[in-house]
Amino acid sequence: MGATTAERSELVGKLPAMRRIAVLSLHTSPLAQPGTGDGGGMNVYVRELSTALARAGVACDVYTRRDRVELPFTVFVEPGFAVHHINAGPASSVPKERLHEHVAEFTDGVIAHMTGSEERWHCPGAGSDGPVEPAASAVHANYWLSGLAGHAIKHRLDLPLISTFHTLDRVKATASVEEMEAAAGVRRAEAEATIIGCSDALLASCDVEAEQLVDLYGADRQRIEIVPLGVDHAFFSPGDRRMARRALGLDDASGPLLLFVGRIQPLKGADVAVRALAELRSGGVRDARLVIVGGPSGPHGDEEIEALHAMSSALGLSQSVVFKPPQPHELLSTYYRAADCCLVPSRSESFGLVALEAAACGTPVVAAAVGGLTTLVKDGRTGYLVESGDAEAFAKRVAQIVTHPERQAALGAGGALMAQEYTWSTAASRLRSLHGSLTSRELVEC
């Protein structure tokens, strides 16, 4: 038999403050392949930050929804970092706009695990009861769906709530990007406002996101902590461009190679990258190519891919636009090194991890001047910022890079130097400091 709730509480009391955190990632698992479905930068964020925290002595229990029957109840990623698959709704893919219907069940499952309720440990394929771990001393919710669960867990277990939103509904609205992610009377922006109002700490990746929380949601500035994302420099570092192209089978032509990495959905702006290539070639750089790495995401992902193929054909670019499926995260570094320029034409972006990873590999970035990209891309030093959606402006800046080798080298070197400031261990250190301070605060009341 496992420990009782009282025994588990006693164990927690004997642990140093904030040595175990419950990390909520309801709608996508940190073990999932980034670049397709709902997997993207948030997957990388949860996985890398949990890894860094675990290595710094802060254990992380990551909770995500079971979306396949065959998934084990728990996957031990490394000492101090485990991913738990919670039964909430069908053990299959569920459209993100319907996931709010299963938040309550997910919440109950997480609480049962955190408090040692034995009945919730009997999951398909789990076999006997798993080991009982001490309950966490804080909850870290990622994205608004997890925030709904985190808000309930905070009040039921009397724990501090830390929230990272990754994207915000009202920010997307200001960018004219609409996503129907909630139905049946649940309004995402209103839910975000409630979670923000009750969070004991709000993590923002940069000053721009912090201002959005304050201006659009009335967040208490004193509860906002700036914690930039990191990059694993063991994988993402400069390398030989020619060898990278050879490794990817992209050395069959010698012209400039442009790169787009991301989920294929309207928000990410892959269509802008295709139109920019057309503008670039018509402007004289006729041997330029574009590689698009990513898979369909969201309710219109498949339509978006079809539209990109149709656009490429209509613009006479069928042989110049190469579509690649999502890649294991660490292998993306080879694509970054192979490229002369990385395009990040997102219509909304809270941070812009792709831009950071490309810069770390010494590849200049041309990005839309939105969100966190405005602080991450140093205009004229690591790449260029242009107006969102302006394919002609993207092409103009790309031409200035690929037709001037010395400028390309200088921008690449500047990006690699800038990226050295961003590490996951630094992010984990900032979180550890925050966790320690939360133990001495009274919890925020709704």
C-alpha positions in Angstrom: 0.0 0.0 0.0 1.1 3.5 -0.7 1.6 6.3 1.9 -1.5 8.0 3.2 -2.1 11.7 2.5 -1.0 12.6 6.0 2.2 10.6 5.6 2.9 12.2 2.3 2.4 15.7 3.8 4.9 14.8 6.5 7.4 13.8 3.9 6.9 17.1 2.1 7.5 18.9 5.3 10.9 17.2 5.7 12.0 18.2 2.2 13.9 21.5 1.5 11.5 24.2 0.2 10.4 23.9 -3.4 12.3 20.7 -4.2 9.4 19.2 -6.2 7.2 20.9 -8.7 4.0 19.6 -10.5 4.3 20.8 -14.1 1.1 20.8 -16.1 1.1 20.4 -19.8 -2.4 19.1 -20.5 -2.7 19.5 -24.3 0.7 18.4 -25.5 3.4 16.2 -24.0 7.1 17.2 -23.7 7.8 13.7 -25.2 5.9 14.5 -28.4 7.6 15.5 -31.7 7.7 19.3 -32.0 6.6 20.7 -35.3 3.3 18.8 -35.8 -0.1 18.6 -34.2 0.0 20.8 -31.1 3.7 20.2 -30.5 6.0 23.2 -30.8 8.2 25.4 -28.7 6.1 24.7 -25.6 7.2 21.0 -25.8 10.8 22.0 -25.9 10.3 24.5 -23.1 8.7 22.0 -20.7 11.2 19.3 -21.5 14.3 21.4 -21.4 13.3 23.4 -18.4 12.3 20.3 -16.4 15.6 18.7 -17.3 17.6 21.7 -16.1 15.6 22.0 -12.9 16.0 18.3 -12.2 19.8 18.5 -12.7 19.8 21.5 -10.3 18.0 19.4 -7.6 14.4 20.4 -8.2 12.3 17.3 -9.1 9.7 17.8 -11.8 6.6 15.7 -12.2 5.1 16.6 -15.6 1.5 15.8 -16.1 0.0 15.5 -19.6 -3.2 13.9 -21.0 -3.0 10.3 -22.2 -3.8 10.4 -25.9 -2.8 6.8 -26.8 -3.8 3.6 -25.0 -0.4 2.1 -25.2 1.4 4.9 -23.3 2.8 3.8 -19.9 1.5 5.6 -16.9 4.9 7.1 -16.1 8.0 7.7 -18.2 11.1 8.4 -16.2 13.1 10.7 -18.5 16.0 11.1 -16.1 16.6 11.2 -12.3 14.2 13.8 -11.0 12.2 14.3 -14.2 9.1 12.1 -14.8 6.2 12.4 -17.3 2.9 11.1 -16.1 0.0 10.3 -18.5 -3.3 11.1 -16.9 -6.6 9.6 -18.1 -8.8 12.5 -19.2 -11.2 11.9 -22.0 -10.6 9.3 -24.7 -7.1 7.8 -25.1 -6.9 9.3 -28.6 -6.4 12.6 -30.3 -8.9 15.3 -29.3 -9.2 18.6 -31.1 -7.7 21.4 -29.0 -11.0 23.4 -29.1 -12.7 20.4 -27.3 -10.0 19.7 -24.7 -11.6 22.1 -22.1 -14.3 19.5 -21.7 -11.7 17.1 -20.1 -10.0 19.6 -17.8 -12.0 18.6 -14.7 -11.1 14.9 -15.2 -7.4 15.8 -15.8 -7.4 17.9 -12.6 -8.8 15.1 -10.5 -6.2 12.7 -12.0 -3.3 15.0 -11.2 -4.6 15.6 -7.6 -5.0 11.9 -7.1 -1.4 11.3 -8.1 0.0 14.2 -6.0 -1.9 13.0 -2.9 -1.3 9.3 -3.4 -4.9 8.2 -4.0 -4.4 4.6 -5.1 -7.4 4.2 -7.3 -6.1 6.6 -9.9 -2.9 4.6 -10.4 -4.6 1.8 -12.2 -4.2 2.9 -15.8 -4.1 0.8 -19.0 -0.8 -0.9 -19.3 0.4 0.3 -15.9 0.2 -3.1 -14.1 0.5 -2.7 -10.4 0.5 0.4 -8.3 3.5 2.7 -9.0 5.8 4.2 -6.5 4.4 6.9 -4.3 6.2 10.2 -4.5 5.8 13.2 -2.1 3.3 15.8 -3.2 4.7 18.8 -5.0 5.1 22.1 -3.2 4.1 24.3 -6.2 2.2 24.0 -9.5 3.5 25.3 -12.8 0.8 25.5 -15.5 1.7 25.8 -19.1 -0.9 27.3 -21.5 -4.4 28.3 -20.6 -5.9 24.8 -20.6 -3.3 23.7 -18.0 -4.0 27.0 -16.2 -7.6 26.0 -15.7 -6.4 22.8 -14.0 -3.7 24.6 -12.1 -6.2 27.1 -10.7 -8.3 24.4 -9.3 -5.3 22.5 -7.9 -4.1 25.6 -6.2 -7.3 26.0 -4.2 -7.9 22.4 -3.5 -4.3 21.7 -2.3 -3.4 25.2 -1.1 -0.3 25.4 -3.3 1.3 28.4 -5.1 0.4 28.6 -8.8 3.0 29.6 -11.4 1.6 30.2 -14.9 3.3 30.4 -18.3 0.9 31.1 -21.1 3.1 30.7 -24.2 0.4 32.4 -26.3 -2.4 34.8 -25.2 -5.8 35.0 -26.9 -6.0 38.8 -26.7 -2.5 39.1 -28.3 -3.7 36.9 -31.2 -6.8 39.1 -31.5 -4.6 42.2 -31.9 -2.7 40.4 -34.6 -5.9 39.6 -36.5 -5.3 35.9 -35.9 -8.4 34.1 -34.6 -8.5 30.6 -33.2 -11.6 28.9 -32.0 -10.0 27.0 -29.1 -13.0 26.8 -26.8 -16.7 26.1 -27.2 -19.7 25.4 -25.1 -19.6 28.8 -23.4 -15.9 28.7 -22.4 -14.1 31.8 -23.5 -10.4 31.5 -23.6 -9.6 35.2 -22.9 -11.9 35.3 -19.9 -10.3 32.1 -18.6 -6.8 33.5 -19.0 -7.9 36.7 -17.1 -9.1 34.6 -14.2 -5.9 32.5 -14.1 -3.7 35.6 -14.3 -5.6 37.2 -11.5 -5.1 34.2 -9.2 -1.5 33.2 -10.2 1.1 33.7 -7.5 3.7 34.2 -10.2 3.5 34.8 -14.0 6.4 33.9 -16.2 7.0 36.0 -19.2 9.8 35.2 -21.7 10.6 38.9 -22.4 9.6 42.4 -21.5 7.1 42.5 -24.5 5.2 39.6 -23.1 5.2 41.2 -19.6 3.7 44.4 -21.0 1.0 42.4 -22.8 0.0 40.7 -19.6 -0.3 44.1 -17.9 -1.9 46.0 -20.8 -4.3 43.4 -22.0 -5.2 41.5 -18.8 -4.5 43.9 -16.0 -1.8 41.6 -14.5 -0.1 42.7 -11.3 3.4 43.7 -12.5 5.0 42.7 -9.2 4.0 39.1 -9.8 5.5 38.9 -13.3 9.0 37.3 -13.6 11.0 37.6 -16.8 12.4 34.1 -17.5 13.8 33.9 -21.1 13.9 30.6 -22.8 17.3 28.9 -23.4 19.1 26.9 -26.1 21.2 23.7 -25.8 24.5 24.9 -27.1 25.8 21.3 -27.2 23.5 20.8 -30.2 22.9 24.4 -31.5 26.2 25.9 -32.4 27.9 27.1 -35.6 29.2 24.6 -38.1 30.2 24.0 -41.7 27.4 25.0 -44.1 28.5 22.8 -46.9 28.8 19.7 -44.8 25.4 20.3 -43.3 23.8 20.5 -46.7 25.6 17.3 -47.7 24.3 15.5 -44.6 20.7 16.6 -45.5 21.0 15.8 -49.2 20.6 19.4 -50.1 23.9 19.9 -51.8 22.5 19.3 -55.3 22.5 23.0 -56.1 24.8 25.9 -55.0 22.3 28.8 -54.6 21.2 30.4 -51.4 19.1 28.2 -49.1 16.4 29.8 -47.0 14.8 27.9 -44.1 11.4 28.0 -42.4 10.9 25.8 -39.3 7.5 25.5 -37.5 4.1 24.1 -37.4 2.1 24.6 -40.6 -0.7 26.8 -39.6 -1.8 30.4 -40.6 -0.2 31.9 -37.4 3.3 30.8 -38.3 3.2 32.5 -41.8 4.8 29.8 -44.0 2.9 31.4 -46.9 4.9 34.6 -46.4 8.1 32.6 -46.7 7.0 31.2 -50.0 6.0 34.6 -51.4 9.3 36.0 -50.2 11.1 33.4 -52.2 9.1 34.3 -55.3 10.0 38.0 -54.7 13.7 37.1 -54.2 13.9 35.1 -57.4 12.1 37.7 -59.4 14.5 40.3 -58.0 17.6 38.5 -59.4 18.5 35.8 -57.0 17.1 33.1 -59.3 18.8 30.1 -57.8 17.5 30.6 -54.2 15.6 27.7 -52.6 13.4 27.4 -49.5 13.2 24.4 -47.1 10.0 24.2 -45.0 10.4 21.9 -42.0 7.2 21.1 -40.1 3.8 19.4 -40.2 0.2 20.3 -40.1 -1.2 21.9 -36.9 -4.6 23.0 -35.8 -8.0 22.6 -37.4 -6.8 24.0 -40.7 -3.3 22.5 -40.9 -3.9 20.1 -43.7 -5.6 22.9 -45.7 -2.6 25.1 -45.1 -0.2 22.5 -46.5 -2.3 22.1 -49.6 -2.5 25.8 -50.0 1.3 26.1 -49.7 1.8 23.4 -52.4 -0.7 25.2 -54.6 1.0 28.5 -54.1 4.4 27.1 -54.9 3.1 25.6 -58.1 1.3 28.8 -59.1 4.4 30.9 -58.5 6.6 28.4 -60.5 8.4 27.3 -57.4 7.5 23.6 -57.3 11.2 22.6 -57.7 12.5 25.3 -55.4 10.4 24.7 -52.3 11.3 21.6 -50.4 8.9 20.3 -47.8 10.4 18.2 -44.9 8.5 16.5 -42.1 9.0 17.5 -38.5 12.5 16.6 -37.3 13.8 15.4 -33.9 14.7 18.6 -32.1 18.4 18.1 -31.8 18.6 17.3 -35.6 17.2 20.8 -36.5 20.7 22.2 -35.8 21.9 20.6 -39.1 19.1 22.4 -41.0 20.0 25.7 -39.3 23.6 25.3 -40.3 22.7 24.4 -43.8 20.8 27.6 -44.4 22.0 31.0 -45.5 19.1 32.7 -43.8 16.2 31.6 -41.5 12.8 33.2 -42.0 10.5 33.6 -39.0 7.4 35.3 -40.4 5.0 34.6 -37.5 2.0 36.8 -37.2 2.2 36.5 -33.4 5.1 35.1 -31.3 5.6 35.3 -27.5 9.3 34.5 -27.8 10.5 32.9 -31.0 12.6 29.9 -30.1 13.3 29.1 -33.8 15.0 32.5 -34.1 17.2 31.9 -31.1 18.2 28.4 -32.2 19.1 29.6 -35.7 21.1 32.5 -34.3 23.0 30.0 -32.0 24.0 28.1 -35.1 25.4 31.2 -36.7 22.5 31.7 -39.2 21.2 35.2 -39.8 17.5 35.6 -39.1 14.9 37.7 -40.9 11.8 37.9 -38.7 8.5 39.7 -38.3 8.6 42.6 -35.9 6.1 41.0 -33.5 6.1 40.0 -29.8 9.3 38.5 -28.4 11.0 38.5 -31.8 11.5 42.3 -31.4 13.8 41.7 -28.5 15.4 38.5 -29.7 16.5 39.6 -33.2 18.9 42.5 -33.0 18.1 44.5 -36.2 21.3 44.9 -38.3 23.4 42.9 -35.8 22.0 39.4 -35.8 19.5 39.7 -38.7 16.6 42.0 -39.6 13.1 42.8 -38.4 10.4 43.6 -41.0 6.7 44.3 -41.0 4.6 41.2 -40.4 3.2 39.7 -43.6 5.3 41.9 -46.0 6.8 39.3 -48.3 8.6 42.0 -50.4 10.3 43.4 -47.3 11.4 39.9 -46.3 12.8 39.3 -49.8 14.7 42.7 -49.7 16.4 41.9 -46.4 17.2 38.3 -47.5 18.8 39.6 -50.7 21.0 41.9 -48.6 22.2 38.9 -46.7 22.7 36.3 -49.4 24.4 38.6 -51.9 26.9 40.0 -49.4 29.0 37.2 -47.9 30.8 39.5 -45.5 27.5 40.9 -44.1 26.1 37.3 -43.8 29.2 36.2 -41.8 29.0 39.3 -39.5 25.3 38.8 -38.8 25.8 35.1 -38.2 28.7 35.7 -35.8 26.6 38.4 -34.0 23.7 36.0 -33.6 26.0 33.2 -32.2 27.5 35.6 -29.7 24.0 36.9 -28.6 22.7 33.4 -28.2 25.4 32.5 -25.7 23.4 34.6 -23.2 20.5 32.2 -23.3 20.8 28.9 -21.5 18.3 26.5 -19.9 20.4 26.4 -16.8 20.1 30.1 -16.4 16.3 29.8 -16.8 16.2 27.1 -14.2 18.3 29.2 -11.8 15.8 32.0 -12.0 13.0 29.7 -11.4 14.7 28.2 -8.4 15.0 31.7 -6.9 11.3 32.3 -7.6 10.3 29.0 -6.0 12.2 29.8 -2.9 10.5 33.2 -2.5 7.0 31.7 -3.1 7.3 29.7 0.1 7.4 32.9 2.2 4.5 34.6 0.5 0.8 34.3 1.2 -1.1 32.8 -1.7 -2.9 35.3 -4.0 -6.7 35.2 -3.5 -9.1 35.2 -6.4 
